[in-house]
Amino acid sequence: MHYNSLRDFLARLESEGELIRIKEKVSPILEITEITDRICKSGNGGKAILFENTDDSGIPVLINAFGSKKRIAMALGVDNVEDIANDIQELIELKPPQNLIEKLKFLPRLFEISHYPPKVITGKAPCHEVVLTGDEIDLFKFPILKCWPLDGGRFITLPVVFTKSLKERKRNVGMYRMQVYDKKTTGMHWHIHKDGASHYDEYKKAGKRMEVAVAIGTDPVVTYSATAPLPYGVDELLFAGMIRKRGVELVKCKTIDMEVPATAEIVLEGYVEPNELREEGPFGDHTGYYSLKGDYPVFHVTAITHRKNPIYFTTIVGKPPMEDCYMGKATERIFLPMLKSLNPEIVDMDLPWEGVFHNCVIVSMKKRYPMHARKLMTSLWGSGQMSFSKMLLTVDEAINVHDYREVASTLLNNVDIERDIYITEGTLDVLDHSSPNYIYGSKIGVDATERIEGEDKRKEVRVSGQWSIVSGQLKEKIPDIIDINIPLNDVKNRIIFISIKKDKPYHARIAAEKLFKLTNGNNSISIAVILDEDVNIKDISTVIWKLFNNTDPKRDFYFIDGKLAIDATKKLKEEGHPREWPPEIIMDEEIKKRIDKKFPLI
């Protein structure tokens, strides 16, 4: 089932029992975030939420609409997102008909494909039921959220942003957060690697003003498609048409030469000037940390159009799992066939939530020749947004990459620390805070596949046996240690998590060296992960999230006498991290107390 508008999807959510309506009055300043965060972390993503009473705006807020495996599939009009991946696989394998019979068989498919492109309609569209220009423009009439306490202001977090290239007039549809500065201006947070930023660079070099349209509350497939990692120049609306099995209807804007979805709830029309930048941020981001302040283009609003009684569609991001995790998981499955077409040795892939979709990739592969795993890593690091991946782990085709216990067991039983870990350098996501350099740094590849003919045998590691040292004894010998956790015992390369009260540069390395000297034989440790004292090291998900977020492999992975220490603590400038280290996202205690009182009513 596909939808013509967000309202169609909202009706489906309600009919399926996937929607909570909250009539209690709540503020878009932090309160909606706290309520949503509790619900989306309550198990299986909770429910979609419609806040019907958001202060004095009178405009309801829809949030967490994509925030479960079921709802993201519903949003894309399928029972399982794998159905879309299968359609893409079929298109990739499509061959030109060779004879009359094949041509006749191909006609129905050709007819279906002919309906995918977007089309511009005439007449009054729903998104033009209300048109505001001049002094009527006021962004603060909408319940735009301030998501987290240290955010620089209110942010539009689910905008579908339309731009066109200067010369070829190629359309791009992307999603970039927008900080509201005043009634008529916002920031436009184009990451340097994104297509919207590429279009802006063209206008900037030409010294020309660039027109931009922003749709809020489109049908769910269009909203998802704005996040899709498509190759440059591929129209996201054509991709949306492929998913919907029919083209997206567009209407021309009122004040700029741009087209937007006709059924959008709200449309912002405007422009950015070629050389106008303004400080934007901080913003509590999907990494679970604040992205720091930076200078970005300024979006000037020339018109606001919207439906009568509009719905404000939004999301929040922060420490996973949250709504964006389910969108990311859909992308993982949908785009796997494209990666396989470039790298046919790939069997399956998993992007763990804890890796926030650009810090960790697990790939199973059909290994055929020596160093094949490393060849695959290098290829993936050169493939579109996979180039941002900080850590790649390859395993054999028989391994279920979605079973993390099986993956961990394979890794710790197979890896040769001195030979199977490969550190290189390259592009990183703009939001990566652990690298000493902005948008580039070190990456790590780990080959946990079985050795084949032509490859050196792995070095034998410790004898098997159970850990017999009492944690208290270890803490007594190494006072730096606050807590200890050994998540897997019966593996060849035993791993230990320790937390320390860090009070000096390179404290993590010092603690690891002491630990390795004290552990040997049946009590040997191969890998030590060192974390700050405030981390609950019994929570494996949190530990892995910290490890992926807080490490630059070249600087923070220490190879000590055939063993590996990983420093996942917050870095000091004296440790080779000149950039500001961002704070972790934490909700204000006063807001928590306020919502504690409201939650029973909700």
DOKOL-40156 format. One line per 8 residues: number of its first residue (from 0); for each residue x, y, z of N, C-alpha, C. Coordinates in steps of 0.2 Angstrom, whole numbers. Layout:
N
NUM	X Y Z X Y Z X Y Z; ...
REM end
This chain:
602
0	4 -6 0 0 0 0 4 6 0; 3 11 -5 7 17 -5 2 23 -4; 5 28 -2 1 34 0 3 40 -4; -3 44 -5 -2 50 -9 0 56 -5; -1 55 2 1 61 7 3 58 13; 6 63 17 7 61 24 1 59 28; -5 62 26 -11 61 30 -13 54 29; -12 51 22 -14 44 21 -10 40 25
8	-4 41 26 0 37 30 -2 37 38; -3 43 40 -6 44 47 -12 40 48; -17 40 43 -23 36 44 -21 29 45; -16 26 41 -14 19 41 -11 18 48; -7 22 50 -4 21 57 -9 20 62; -14 24 62 -19 24 67 -23 17 66; -25 15 60 -29 9 59 -25 3 61; -19 3 61 -14 -2 62 -13 -2 70
16	-15 2 74 -13 3 81 -6 5 82; -3 9 77 4 11 78 4 18 80; -1 21 82 -1 29 83 -4 30 90; 0 34 94 -2 37 100 -4 44 99; -10 46 101 -12 53 101 -11 56 108; -7 61 109 -6 64 115 -10 71 116; -15 72 120 -19 78 120 -16 83 126; -12 80 130 -9 84 136 -5 89 132
24	-5 96 135 -1 101 132 6 100 134; 10 100 129 17 100 129 21 105 125; 27 106 127 31 112 124 35 108 119; 36 112 113 41 109 108 48 111 110; 49 115 116 56 116 119 57 111 124; 61 105 121 64 100 125 58 95 127; 52 97 129 48 92 132 46 86 127; 44 88 120 43 83 115 48 78 115
32	55 81 115 60 76 114 61 71 120; 60 74 126 60 69 132 55 64 132; 49 66 130 43 61 129 45 56 124; 47 58 118 48 54 112 54 49 114; 59 52 117 65 48 118 63 42 123; 58 43 128 56 38 132 52 32 128; 48 35 124 43 30 120 47 26 115; 52 30 111 55 26 106 60 21 109
40	62 22 115 67 17 118 63 12 123; 57 12 122 53 8 127 52 0 124; 55 -1 118 54 -8 116 52 -8 109; 56 -11 104 54 -11 97 52 -5 94; 54 1 97 53 7 94 47 11 97; 43 8 101 37 11 103 32 12 98; 28 18 98 23 19 93 25 26 90; 22 28 85 22 34 82 18 39 86
48	19 45 87 16 50 91 13 56 88; 7 58 89 4 64 87 3 68 93; 7 73 94 6 78 99 1 83 96; -5 83 100 -11 87 97 -11 94 100; -7 95 106 -8 101 109 -1 104 111; 2 108 106 9 110 107 9 117 108; 8 119 114 8 126 116 3 130 113; 4 135 110 -1 140 107 -1 139 99
56	3 135 96 3 135 89 -4 132 86; -7 127 89 -13 124 86 -11 119 81; -5 118 80 -2 113 74 0 107 77; -3 101 76 0 95 79 7 93 76; 10 89 80 17 87 78 17 79 78; 19 77 72 20 70 71 27 68 71; 29 63 76 36 61 77 36 53 78; 42 50 77 43 43 77 39 39 73
64	37 42 67 32 38 62 36 33 59; 43 33 58 47 28 55 50 24 60; 49 24 67 53 22 72 52 15 74; 51 10 69 51 3 71 51 -1 64; 53 -7 65 54 -11 59 47 -12 55; 42 -12 58 35 -13 55 34 -6 52; 35 0 56 32 6 53 37 9 47; 43 7 47 47 9 41 45 5 35
72	43 -1 36 41 -5 30 34 -2 28; 30 -1 33 23 2 31 24 9 27; 29 13 30 30 19 27 32 19 19; 36 13 18 38 12 11 33 8 7; 27 6 10 22 3 6 23 -5 5; 27 -8 9 29 -15 9 28 -18 15; 28 -25 15 27 -29 21 34 -30 24; 39 -30 20 46 -30 22 51 -26 17
80	55 -22 20 60 -18 15 64 -22 11; 65 -29 12 68 -33 7 65 -33 1; 58 -32 1 54 -32 -6 57 -27 -10; 59 -21 -8 62 -16 -12 68 -18 -14; 72 -21 -10 79 -23 -12 78 -28 -18; 73 -32 -17 72 -37 -23 70 -34 -29; 66 -28 -29 65 -25 -35 71 -21 -38; 75 -19 -34 81 -16 -36 86 -21 -40
88	86 -27 -36 90 -32 -39 88 -34 -46; 81 -34 -47 78 -36 -53 80 -31 -58; 80 -25 -57 81 -19 -61 89 -20 -63; 93 -21 -59 100 -22 -60 101 -28 -65; 97 -33 -64 98 -39 -68 94 -39 -75; 91 -33 -76 86 -33 -82 90 -33 -88; 89 -37 -93 92 -38 -99 88 -35 -105; 90 -32 -110 86 -30 -116 83 -36 -119
96	77 -36 -121 74 -42 -124 77 -43 -131; 78 -50 -133 82 -52 -139 77 -54 -145; 71 -55 -143 67 -57 -149 60 -55 -147; 55 -56 -152 48 -54 -151 45 -56 -145; 46 -63 -143 42 -65 -137 45 -62 -131; 51 -61 -131 54 -57 -125 52 -50 -125; 51 -47 -130 49 -40 -131 42 -40 -128; 38 -44 -130 31 -44 -128 30 -45 -120
104	34 -50 -118 35 -51 -111 37 -45 -107; 41 -41 -110 44 -35 -107 40 -29 -106; 35 -29 -111 30 -23 -111 27 -21 -104; 24 -26 -100 21 -24 -94 26 -21 -89; 32 -24 -89 37 -21 -85 39 -14 -87; 40 -13 -94 41 -6 -97 36 -1 -95; 29 -4 -95 24 1 -94 24 3 -87; 26 -2 -82 26 0 -75 32 5 -74
112	38 4 -77 43 9 -76 42 16 -79; 38 16 -84 36 22 -87 32 27 -82; 29 24 -77 25 28 -72 30 30 -66; 36 29 -66 41 31 -60 42 38 -60; 44 41 -66 46 48 -66 41 53 -63; 43 58 -59 39 63 -56 35 67 -62; 30 70 -60 26 74 -65 23 80 -62; 24 86 -66 21 92 -64 14 93 -65
120	10 95 -60 3 95 -62 1 103 -61; -5 105 -64 -7 111 -64 -13 112 -59; -16 118 -58 -21 119 -54 -19 120 -47; -24 121 -42 -22 122 -35 -21 116 -32; -15 116 -29 -12 110 -25 -14 110 -18; -14 105 -14 -16 105 -7 -10 109 -3; -4 109 -5 1 113 -2 1 120 -3; -4 123 -7 -5 130 -8 -12 132 -6
128	-15 128 -1 -21 131 2 -20 137 5; -14 138 9 -13 144 12 -6 147 9; -6 153 7 0 156 5 2 162 9; 8 162 12 10 168 16 17 171 13; 17 177 12 23 181 9 24 187 13; 29 191 12 31 197 15 31 197 23; 27 201 26 27 201 33 23 196 36; 19 192 32 15 186 35 20 180 37
136	26 180 34 31 175 35 33 175 42; 32 169 46 34 169 53 35 161 54; 41 159 54 43 152 56 41 150 63; 41 155 67 39 153 74 32 152 75; 28 152 70 21 150 71 20 143 70; 26 139 69 26 132 68 29 129 75; 27 123 77 30 120 83 37 117 82; 41 121 79 48 118 78 52 117 84
144	55 111 85 58 109 91 65 112 93; 66 113 99 72 113 102 73 106 105; 78 102 102 78 95 104 82 94 110; 88 97 111 92 95 117 94 102 120; 96 101 127 98 107 131 103 112 128; 108 109 125 114 113 122 113 115 115; 107 113 112 106 115 105 107 123 104; 109 125 98 109 132 97 103 136 96
152	97 132 96 91 135 95 86 130 93; 81 132 89 76 127 86 78 124 80; 77 118 78 79 115 72 74 112 68; 73 113 62 69 109 57 73 103 56; 71 97 58 75 91 58 73 86 52; 67 87 49 65 82 44 63 86 37; 67 91 35 66 95 29 68 91 23; 64 91 18 65 88 11 67 94 7
160	74 95 6 77 101 3 78 100 -5; 75 104 -9 76 104 -16 80 109 -19; 85 107 -23 90 112 -26 91 109 -33; 93 114 -37 95 112 -44 102 114 -46; 106 110 -50 112 112 -52 112 118 -56; 117 122 -56 117 129 -60 116 128 -68; 120 123 -71 121 123 -78 116 118 -80; 116 112 -78 112 106 -81 105 106 -78
168	104 110 -72 97 110 -69 95 104 -67; 100 99 -64 99 93 -61 96 94 -54; 90 91 -53 87 91 -46 91 87 -41; 91 89 -35 94 85 -30 89 86 -24; 87 81 -21 82 81 -15 86 78 -9; 88 82 -4 92 80 1 88 81 8; 92 80 13 89 81 20 95 84 24; 94 90 26 99 94 30 96 98 35
176	98 97 41 95 101 47 95 108 46; 90 112 49 90 119 47 88 123 54; 93 126 57 92 130 63 88 137 61; 83 138 65 79 144 64 82 150 68; 84 155 64 87 161 67 82 166 69; 77 167 64 72 172 66 66 170 62; 61 175 61 55 173 57 56 171 50; 62 174 47 62 173 40 69 169 38
184	73 168 42 80 165 40 81 158 44; 85 154 41 87 148 45 94 146 42; 98 142 46 104 139 43 102 134 38; 107 132 34 107 126 29 113 122 30; 112 117 34 118 113 36 120 108 31; 122 110 25 125 106 20 132 103 22; 132 97 23 139 94 24 143 94 17; 149 95 18 153 96 12 153 91 7
192	151 85 9 151 79 4 145 78 1; 139 82 3 133 81 0 131 85 -6; 126 82 -10 125 85 -17 122 92 -16; 119 93 -11 116 100 -10 122 105 -10; 127 103 -6 133 107 -5 137 108 -12; 137 103 -16 140 103 -23 136 108 -27; 129 108 -27 126 113 -30 127 120 -28; 128 121 -21 129 128 -19 136 130 -21
200	141 125 -21 148 127 -24 147 130 -31; 143 127 -35 142 130 -42 140 137 -42; 135 138 -38 132 145 -38 137 150 -34; 141 148 -29 146 152 -26 151 154 -31; 154 149 -35 159 151 -39 157 156 -45; 150 155 -46 147 160 -51 145 166 -48; 145 167 -42 143 173 -38 135 174 -39; 131 169 -39 124 169 -41 120 167 -35
208	114 170 -34 110 168 -28 107 161 -31; 106 156 -26 103 150 -27 97 149 -24; 92 147 -28 85 146 -25 84 139 -22; 81 139 -17 80 132 -13 73 132 -11; 70 126 -11 63 124 -8 64 119 -3; 60 119 2 60 115 8 53 112 9; 52 106 8 45 103 9 45 99 16; 40 100 20 40 97 27 33 93 27
216	34 87 28 28 83 29 25 80 22; 30 78 18 28 75 12 26 67 13; 24 64 7 22 57 8 28 53 11; 27 48 15 33 45 18 39 43 13; 37 40 7 42 38 3 47 44 1; 44 49 -1 48 55 -3 52 57 3; 50 57 9 54 59 15 60 54 16; 58 48 15 64 43 15 69 44 10
224	66 45 4 71 46 -2 76 51 -2; 74 56 2 78 62 3 84 60 7; 84 55 11 90 52 15 94 47 11; 91 45 5 94 39 2 101 41 -1; 106 36 0 113 37 -3 114 36 -10; 110 39 -14 110 38 -22 116 41 -25; 119 39 -30 124 42 -34 123 49 -36; 128 53 -37 127 60 -39 123 60 -46
232	118 64 -46 114 65 -52 108 61 -53; 107 56 -49 101 51 -49 96 55 -45; 90 56 -48 85 60 -45 81 56 -40; 81 58 -34 78 55 -28 71 54 -29; 67 59 -33 60 58 -35 59 52 -39; 64 51 -44 63 45 -48 64 38 -44; 68 38 -39 69 33 -34 63 32 -30; 60 38 -28 53 37 -24 48 34 -29
240	48 36 -35 43 34 -40 43 26 -40; 50 24 -40 51 16 -41 48 13 -35; 49 16 -29 46 12 -23 39 13 -23; 36 19 -25 29 20 -24 25 16 -30; 29 14 -36 26 12 -42 22 17 -45; 23 23 -44 20 28 -48 23 35 -46; 23 39 -51 27 46 -50 24 50 -45; 29 54 -42 27 59 -37 24 65 -41
248	18 68 -39 15 74 -42 18 80 -39; 21 84 -43 24 90 -41 20 96 -43; 21 102 -40 18 108 -42 23 114 -41; 23 119 -46 27 124 -46 27 129 -40; 32 131 -37 32 135 -31 29 142 -33; 28 146 -28 25 153 -30 30 158 -31; 36 158 -28 40 164 -28 47 162 -31; 48 155 -32 55 153 -35 53 148 -41
256	58 147 -45 58 142 -50 60 135 -48; 55 132 -44 57 125 -41 50 122 -41; 50 115 -41 44 111 -40 45 107 -33; 39 106 -30 39 103 -24 33 98 -24; 33 93 -20 27 88 -19 20 92 -18; 15 90 -22 9 94 -21 5 93 -15; 6 87 -12 3 86 -5 7 87 1; 12 91 0 16 92 6 12 96 11
264	14 95 18 10 99 23 12 106 23; 19 107 22 22 114 23 27 115 18; 28 120 15 33 122 10 36 129 12; 43 129 12 46 135 13 50 136 6; 49 142 3 52 144 -3 57 150 -1; 63 150 -5 68 155 -3 74 154 -7; 80 156 -4 86 157 -7 92 157 -2; 98 155 -5 104 157 -1 108 161 -5
272	112 166 -2 117 170 -6 123 166 -6; 127 168 -12 133 164 -13 139 165 -8; 139 170 -4 145 171 1 142 173 8; 136 171 9 133 173 16 134 167 20; 138 167 26 138 161 30 136 164 37; 134 160 42 132 162 48 133 156 53; 135 157 59 137 152 64 130 147 65; 131 141 65 126 136 66 128 131 71
280	123 129 75 124 124 80 126 127 87; 127 123 92 128 116 92 121 112 91; 121 106 90 115 102 88 116 95 91; 112 92 95 112 85 98 111 81 92; 116 77 90 116 73 83 115 66 85; 114 62 79 113 55 79 119 51 82; 125 54 82 130 50 86 129 50 93; 125 53 96 124 53 103 128 59 106
288	131 63 102 135 68 105 133 75 101; 135 80 104 133 87 100 138 88 94; 135 89 88 140 92 83 141 99 85; 147 101 84 149 108 86 147 114 81; 148 120 84 146 126 80 151 126 73; 148 128 68 151 129 62 148 134 57; 151 137 52 148 142 48 145 139 42; 139 140 41 135 137 35 131 143 32
296	128 141 25 124 146 22 118 148 25; 115 153 24 109 156 27 103 155 22; 98 152 24 92 152 20 87 157 21; 85 161 16 80 167 17 74 164 14; 68 165 18 62 162 16 58 168 12; 56 167 6 52 171 2 45 170 3; 43 164 4 36 162 5 35 156 9; 30 155 13 28 149 16 21 147 14
304	20 141 11 14 139 9 12 132 13; 6 131 14 4 125 18 -3 123 17; -5 117 19 -11 115 19 -15 118 24; -22 118 24 -26 120 29 -25 115 35; -24 118 41 -23 113 47 -17 109 46; -11 112 45 -6 107 43 -3 103 49; 0 98 47 4 94 52 11 95 52; 14 96 57 22 97 57 25 90 58
312	29 88 53 32 82 53 39 83 55; 41 79 60 48 80 63 51 74 66; 57 74 68 61 68 71 66 71 76; 68 67 81 74 69 85 79 63 84; 85 65 85 91 61 85 95 61 91; 99 56 93 103 56 99 106 49 100; 107 47 106 110 41 107 106 35 105; 108 31 100 104 25 98 102 21 103
320	96 17 102 92 17 96 87 23 96; 86 26 90 80 31 89 77 30 83; 73 34 81 69 33 74 74 33 68; 79 36 68 83 36 62 87 30 61; 87 26 67 91 19 66 87 15 62; 80 15 62 76 11 58 76 13 50; 77 20 49 78 22 43 85 20 40; 90 20 44 96 17 42 96 10 41
328	93 6 45 92 -1 43 89 -3 37; 84 1 35 80 1 29 85 2 23; 89 7 24 94 9 19 99 3 18; 101 0 23 106 -5 23 104 -11 19; 97 -13 19 94 -18 16 93 -16 8; 90 -10 7 88 -8 1 94 -7 -4; 100 -5 -1 105 -3 -6 110 -9 -6; 109 -14 -2 114 -20 -3 115 -22 -10
336	109 -23 -14 110 -25 -21 115 -21 -25; 115 -14 -24 119 -10 -28 126 -11 -26; 128 -12 -19 135 -14 -17 137 -21 -20; 132 -25 -20 134 -32 -23 135 -32 -30; 132 -27 -34 133 -27 -41 140 -24 -42; 143 -20 -38 150 -17 -38 155 -22 -35; 153 -26 -30 157 -31 -27 154 -37 -26; 154 -42 -31 150 -48 -31 152 -53 -26
344	157 -52 -23 159 -56 -17 155 -55 -11; 152 -50 -10 148 -48 -4 142 -53 -4; 141 -56 2 135 -60 3 130 -56 7; 132 -53 12 127 -49 17 131 -44 20; 127 -39 23 130 -33 27 126 -31 33; 129 -29 38 126 -26 44 129 -20 46; 125 -15 47 127 -9 50 125 -8 57; 128 -10 62 126 -10 69 124 -3 71
352	118 -2 75 116 4 78 121 8 81; 125 4 85 130 7 89 136 11 85; 136 9 79 141 12 74 138 18 71; 132 20 73 128 26 70 129 26 62; 130 21 59 129 20 52 135 22 48; 140 25 51 146 27 47 152 25 51; 152 22 57 157 20 60 159 12 60; 154 8 58 156 1 58 151 -3 53
360	155 -7 49 151 -11 44 154 -18 44; 149 -23 45 151 -30 45 149 -33 39; 154 -36 35 152 -39 28 154 -46 28; 149 -51 26 151 -58 24 153 -58 17; 157 -63 15 160 -63 8 162 -70 6; 161 -71 0 164 -77 -3 171 -76 -5; 175 -78 -1 183 -77 -2 186 -82 -7; 189 -80 -12 192 -84 -17 199 -84 -18
368	203 -79 -15 210 -79 -16 213 -75 -11; 220 -75 -10 223 -72 -5 222 -65 -5; 221 -62 1 220 -54 2 214 -52 -1; 209 -57 -2 203 -55 -5 199 -50 -1; 199 -52 6 196 -48 11 198 -40 11; 205 -40 10 208 -33 10 206 -29 4; 205 -33 -2 203 -30 -8 196 -27 -7; 192 -31 -4 185 -29 -3 184 -23 1
376	188 -23 7 188 -17 11 190 -10 7; 195 -11 3 198 -5 -1 192 -3 -6; 189 -8 -9 184 -6 -13 178 -2 -10; 176 -5 -4 170 -2 0 172 5 2; 178 6 4 181 13 6 181 18 0; 180 15 -6 180 20 -12 173 20 -15; 168 18 -11 161 17 -14 156 22 -11; 155 28 -14 150 33 -11 150 34 -4
384	145 34 0 145 35 7 148 30 11; 149 24 8 153 19 12 160 21 13; 162 26 9 169 29 11 170 32 17; 164 34 21 164 37 27 166 32 33; 165 25 31 165 20 36 172 20 40; 172 20 46 178 20 50 181 13 51; 176 8 52 179 1 54 175 -4 49; 179 -8 46 176 -13 42 178 -20 44
392	174 -24 45 175 -31 47 173 -36 42; 177 -40 40 175 -45 35 175 -52 38; 170 -56 37 169 -63 39 167 -68 33; 167 -74 34 166 -79 29 158 -79 28; 156 -82 22 149 -81 20 145 -85 24; 147 -90 28 143 -94 32 141 -90 39; 144 -85 40 143 -81 46 137 -77 45; 132 -77 50 126 -73 50 129 -66 53
400	129 -61 49 132 -54 51 127 -51 55; 121 -53 56 116 -50 60 116 -53 67; 119 -58 68 120 -61 75 126 -59 78; 126 -54 82 132 -51 85 136 -55 89; 133 -60 92 137 -65 97 141 -69 92; 138 -72 87 142 -76 82 147 -72 79; 146 -66 77 151 -61 74 157 -60 79; 155 -59 85 160 -58 90 164 -64 91
408	161 -70 92 165 -76 93 169 -77 87; 167 -76 81 171 -77 75 177 -73 75; 176 -66 77 181 -61 77 187 -63 82; 185 -65 88 189 -66 94 193 -73 93; 190 -78 89 193 -84 88 198 -84 82; 196 -80 77 200 -80 71 206 -75 71; 205 -69 73 209 -64 72 216 -65 74; 221 -63 70 228 -63 72 230 -55 73
416	230 -53 79 231 -46 80 237 -43 76; 242 -46 75 248 -43 72 247 -43 64; 243 -47 61 242 -48 54 235 -46 51; 230 -47 55 223 -46 52 220 -39 53; 224 -35 56 221 -28 57 225 -23 53; 221 -20 49 224 -15 43 222 -8 45; 226 -4 46 225 3 47 227 8 41; 222 12 39 224 16 33 221 23 35
424	220 27 30 218 34 31 213 36 25; 208 40 27 204 42 21 198 47 24; 193 48 20 187 52 21 183 50 27; 181 54 32 177 52 37 170 57 37; 165 55 40 159 59 40 161 65 44; 157 70 42 158 77 45 157 77 53; 152 72 55 151 72 62 156 68 66; 161 65 63 166 61 67 170 66 71
432	169 65 78 173 70 82 179 67 85; 181 60 84 187 57 87 193 58 83; 193 60 76 199 61 73 202 68 74; 208 68 75 212 75 76 211 80 70; 208 77 64 207 81 59 200 81 57; 198 87 54 191 88 52 190 84 45; 185 80 45 182 76 39 187 71 36; 193 70 39 197 64 37 201 62 43
440	203 56 42 207 53 48 208 45 46; 210 41 52 212 34 51 206 30 51; 207 24 48 201 19 47 205 12 49; 200 7 51 203 1 52 199 -5 49; 203 -9 46 199 -15 43 202 -21 47; 197 -26 48 199 -32 52 197 -38 47; 201 -42 46 200 -48 42 199 -54 47; 193 -56 47 191 -62 52 189 -68 48
448	190 -68 41 189 -74 37 194 -79 38; 192 -85 36 197 -91 37 203 -90 32; 208 -93 34 214 -93 30 213 -98 24; 215 -96 18 215 -100 12 222 -102 10; 223 -106 5 229 -107 2 232 -101 -1; 239 -100 1 242 -94 -2 243 -89 4; 239 -90 9 239 -85 15 243 -88 21; 247 -84 24 251 -87 30 246 -89 35
456	248 -94 39 244 -97 44 244 -91 50; 239 -91 54 238 -87 60 242 -89 65; 245 -85 69 249 -86 75 244 -89 80; 247 -95 84 243 -98 89 243 -93 95; 237 -92 98 237 -88 104 236 -92 110; 234 -89 116 234 -93 122 230 -99 123; 232 -104 127 229 -110 128 222 -108 131; 217 -113 130 210 -111 132 210 -112 140
464	205 -109 143 204 -110 150 200 -104 153; 197 -105 159 193 -100 162 197 -95 165; 194 -89 165 197 -83 169 197 -85 176; 202 -84 180 202 -86 187 204 -81 192; 206 -75 189 208 -69 193 202 -66 195; 202 -64 202 196 -61 205 197 -53 203; 191 -50 201 192 -43 198 194 -39 204; 193 -40 210 195 -36 216 202 -36 216
472	206 -42 215 213 -43 215 216 -38 210; 213 -38 204 216 -34 198 215 -27 200; 210 -25 203 209 -18 205 214 -16 210; 215 -21 215 220 -19 220 227 -18 217; 229 -22 212 235 -21 209 236 -15 204; 230 -14 201 230 -8 197 225 -3 199; 227 1 204 222 6 207 218 11 202; 221 11 196 218 16 191 211 13 189
480	210 6 189 204 3 187 198 4 191; 192 6 188 186 7 192 182 1 192; 181 -2 186 177 -8 185 180 -12 179; 178 -19 179 180 -24 174 174 -28 172; 175 -29 165 170 -34 162 173 -38 157; 172 -45 157 175 -49 152 168 -52 149; 166 -50 143 160 -52 140 160 -59 137; 166 -61 135 166 -68 132 173 -71 135
488	172 -77 138 177 -80 141 181 -85 137; 177 -90 134 180 -96 131 181 -94 123; 185 -89 122 188 -88 115 195 -87 115; 198 -88 109 205 -88 109 209 -81 111; 205 -76 109 208 -69 110 203 -66 115; 204 -67 122 200 -64 127 200 -57 127; 194 -54 127 194 -46 127 191 -44 134; 194 -39 137 191 -36 143 190 -29 142
496	184 -26 146 182 -19 146 184 -17 153; 188 -11 153 189 -8 160 188 -1 159; 185 2 165 184 9 166 189 12 170; 192 18 169 197 21 173 195 28 175; 197 30 180 197 38 182 203 41 179; 201 43 172 207 46 169 209 53 171; 215 54 173 218 60 176 224 63 173; 226 60 167 232 62 164 232 59 157
504	237 63 153 237 60 146 240 53 145; 237 49 141 239 42 139 238 38 145; 233 40 149 232 36 155 229 29 153; 225 28 148 223 22 145 228 17 143; 233 20 140 239 15 138 243 13 144; 244 17 149 247 15 155 244 10 159; 237 10 159 233 5 163 233 -1 159; 233 -1 152 233 -7 148 240 -11 149
512	245 -7 149 252 -10 149 252 -14 156; 250 -11 161 250 -14 168 246 -20 168; 240 -20 164 235 -26 164 238 -31 160; 242 -30 155 245 -35 151 250 -39 154; 254 -35 158 259 -38 162 257 -43 168; 251 -41 170 248 -45 176 244 -51 173; 242 -52 167 238 -57 164 242 -61 159; 242 -68 160 245 -72 156 243 -79 157
520	245 -84 152 243 -91 153 235 -91 152; 232 -95 156 225 -96 156 221 -89 158; 225 -85 161 222 -78 162 224 -73 158; 227 -75 152 229 -70 147 223 -66 144; 225 -59 142 220 -55 139 224 -53 132; 220 -53 127 223 -51 120 221 -44 118; 215 -42 120 212 -36 119 209 -32 125; 211 -26 126 209 -22 132 205 -16 129
528	199 -15 131 196 -8 129 195 -4 135; 198 2 135 198 6 141 193 12 140; 189 13 145 184 18 144 184 22 151; 180 28 150 180 33 156 176 30 161; 177 33 167 173 30 173 166 30 173; 163 35 169 156 36 169 152 31 164; 156 27 161 153 22 156 151 16 160; 145 13 159 143 7 162 145 1 158
536	151 -2 160 154 -7 155 151 -13 155; 146 -14 160 142 -20 159 137 -20 154; 135 -14 151 131 -13 145 135 -13 139; 135 -19 136 139 -20 130 137 -15 124; 131 -14 123 129 -9 118 132 -2 119; 132 0 125 135 7 127 143 6 126; 146 1 128 153 0 127 155 1 119; 151 -3 115 153 -3 108 152 3 105
544	146 7 107 145 14 105 150 18 106; 153 18 112 159 22 114 165 21 110; 166 14 109 172 12 105 172 15 98; 166 14 95 166 17 88 166 24 88; 163 28 92 163 35 92 169 38 94; 173 35 99 178 39 103 185 37 101; 186 33 95 193 31 93 195 33 86; 201 35 86 204 36 79 209 31 79
552	209 25 75 213 19 76 220 21 76; 223 25 71 230 27 71 233 29 78; 229 33 81 231 36 87 229 32 93; 223 28 93 220 25 99 221 18 100; 224 15 94 225 7 95 232 6 96; 234 3 102 240 2 104 242 -6 103; 247 -7 99 249 -14 98 255 -15 103; 254 -20 108 259 -21 113 260 -28 114
560	266 -30 111 269 -37 112 263 -42 110; 261 -41 104 256 -45 101 249 -44 104; 248 -40 108 241 -38 111 239 -31 109; 232 -30 110 229 -24 107 226 -20 113; 228 -14 114 224 -10 119 220 -4 115; 214 -3 116 210 2 113 208 7 117; 210 13 116 208 19 121 202 22 118; 196 21 122 190 23 120 188 29 125
568	192 32 128 191 37 133 191 44 129; 188 49 132 188 56 130 195 58 129; 197 61 123 204 63 122 206 70 124; 212 71 126 215 77 129 219 80 123; 220 87 123 224 90 118 231 87 118; 233 85 124 240 83 125 241 76 122; 235 73 120 236 66 117 235 66 110; 236 72 107 236 73 100 229 74 97
576	224 77 101 218 79 98 217 87 99; 219 90 94 218 98 95 211 101 95; 206 97 92 200 99 91 196 99 98; 190 103 98 186 102 104 182 96 104; 182 93 110 179 86 111 171 88 113; 166 86 109 160 88 110 157 84 117; 152 87 120 148 84 125 144 79 123; 143 74 127 138 69 126 131 72 127
584	126 69 123 119 72 124 116 69 131; 113 74 135 110 72 141 104 77 142; 98 75 144 93 79 145 93 83 151; 91 89 151 91 93 157 86 90 163; 89 89 169 86 86 174 79 89 176; 78 96 175 72 99 176 66 97 172; 68 96 165 64 93 160 62 86 162; 66 82 164 65 75 166 60 75 172
592	61 79 176 56 80 182 49 82 180; 49 87 175 43 89 173 39 84 169; 42 80 165 39 75 161 37 69 165; 41 68 171 39 63 176 32 64 178; 30 70 179 24 72 182 18 71 176; 20 73 170 15 72 164 14 65 162; 20 61 162 20 55 159 14 50 161; 12 50 167 6 46 169 -1 48 165
600	-1 55 164 -7 58 161 -7 56 153; -1 56 150 0 54 143 -1 47 142
REM end
